[in-house]
Amino acid sequence: MNTIVLPVPPTSNMYWRARAIWRKGKWVGTIYKTTEAKEYCETVQLLGRRARLVPFPKKVQVVFHMVWYRENMRGDLSNREKCVEDALQGILYMNDRQVTAKHTRWILDKENPRVEVSVTEFKE
């Protein structure tokens, strides 16, 4: 089992943005990561390198366990979960498509907000 403790991610509202760009004579909608999202991913990558975690190989399916220790009752658990999954690519698994099952929950902790994630190999 690989485990890592992370800072609380930005909300998905602050993680992705939509914009329209003019391409080949028509408007095309696109989604992009915000500066805040890129900075969060860089922080997660740095923490992962410091922890010297070895990601599960691409062919291995994994179970994603996340506990969000929240400082208050605002925010959507599933939106934060996706941000964390995305940021952990290359740290706990190679691609978030490897996540076959999930277990997420939140606990109120005003003194020490954080996200704890562990990943185990999926076995049927």
Secondary structure as UniProt FT lines:
FT   STRAND          2..6
FT   HELIX           12..15
FT   STRAND          16..23
FT   TURN            24..25
FT   STRAND          26..33
FT   HELIX           35..51
FT   TURN            58..59
FT   STRAND          62..70
FT   HELIX           77..87
FT   TURN            90..92
FT   HELIX           96..98
FT   STRAND          99..108
FT   STRAND          114..121
//
